[in-house]
Amino acid sequence: MIEFNPCVIPLNQKTTEATGNGWTIEYEYFDCRCDVLACLTYTLFQQNWHQIGLGHLEQGSVLELEFHEAPKKCVLYDGYLTVITQGWHFHLCIEETIGGPNSETPLEVRQQRLINKGAFYRRINSEGEPHSWGIQFWNGAGEKVMTIFLPNPYVEDENLLPDGKANFSKLELYKQLREIYVLGTKEIPFTKNPFKCSYIAVCTSGRCYPSRKWQPTFDALSAAVEKAGLDIEVRTTGCLQVCKLGPVAFYSDDKTWYSRVKPEVAKKIVNEHLVEGKKVTEYIYPPV
């Protein structure tokens, strides 16, 4: 296992892109290893959701989404960071995705989907003055996949402020993150990847008829984990890519999928696998 490193090594790479009418975008690139992306995205979506927006920005098309409350869920599964709000959700591939228990994703597609380039940006007008700030991500195919909109000192409640009234204190988040991820003058404020906590998840997807009866399995896992005194989160999740063999459970530490997990099987998994380290092989998927 690679040890967590709180120091980001600066890439010292900067480019400028003309956008027309004398405006440019200045990009400052940063390291996009999974641990780095995990810490940055956790800081954005879990700790600063109330300050940011996100979307997709291209010539002729702009999508902007805002958080009106903290995300309901923010988890990493099979390489994808999933953030769920009350009205919408998104997936962002920040670690190699293998395609579930059967490793269905071809190697070239894994590399295409993975975020491999990121940059802090400033949009600069023809007078050389920055007027918006954010973060841009690209996938392995060089395609722009998500834009993070950071607080803008010239905007208040979606309205442009009068000349001379800009609130430059709103740049504090941009400055703090840039020092960590672009300049490397400050360490990442985490001691481990914040999305790599130990958990066991139960599928609640309607794709699999038996998984509709997930609650007894969830309750049995919760009770067994609590009784064993384990520091492991028991959570629910969407489709775990093992359809029609539910209830299905997934253990994050060693990426083990279990099928047909009825309550009595759930207790066995906790007592034998999570406590003793011995997998319950007759319920593993795919079969061993």
Steps between C-alpha positions, in 0.01 A plus 500: 500500500632845406547721807291817510709809421357836616742695280406589143799542273446809280486431126597858415296480180293791374320563171284779362205451266337778296119504516418796275441874548840533661414267792724209601498209742810439708544137612734388780525120506527274804571137587195276439591187696197339662593607855546859384169505312322335791621764747418786264152375411421418865597856592281637222187287525492403867651803672434791261184395311336830604768705321537323165313410184577242236413420144635493148633802313563505126454746215125532445399295804516558875355275769509629858372314808489623859472326836211623714587265785775256591521193274298201619782266401859538386672163446765329288413166338685324216698812421201733477435779745122522533342813647124495558290806584127533553426562132799381294820298516825449310783248459866594449769239431792591731647150531529215249165329453509126438133451415364315802570149625551364148756768403299581188667831410777462236838648591485768230154612617620516861772744397258702290253544786754585768566864586863550405529879476373782716567871520404804701389769258438872479299667224675826415349793309663709229638738765683214669262481798380160628120483519423136588679216677458125501635150443490301175527122462586298186472125445760269347372580151575871552130592526371758746275312741419733789546863598495615863389862542671661801364809682506808280564840666315679220175307546246502782180292482550450125521878444808696395611743767537872411842624392739526791283284729664160442537287814851362463478311830309238298833400340618344826395146402676530163818627668501229767446216253754640254768513771444129573437348157682729254783662693559225758583758769255341744426134570171327426292530822436124523697206642340249261275482194166625642298266276695186596319420824405140571138420418266223401218604268165341422344542155153661494462508122167407344682327213526187709172368641650338813685822581166667569514306827827656607390644835526176706851445360599857580365468854681167553831645378460808719425293808789259439751779434391682815516181709850426371611856583633561149586844362322423172213701355192310384339693215249463219594549137362489148565219254806288586507339154389157621141503377235238584713339772406722792514600767851603398773641726843652429794523744727792415829396664571208266235568235293189560149462362251266670173375351188346659582669831206415722516609867661178621763529224561864595591396856733231362676753274561737792618233743719305259616752237501838674614368838715196417608588146357180349275561199168315488582343166165336426336842468777691320423642153625402252525149642851388595 
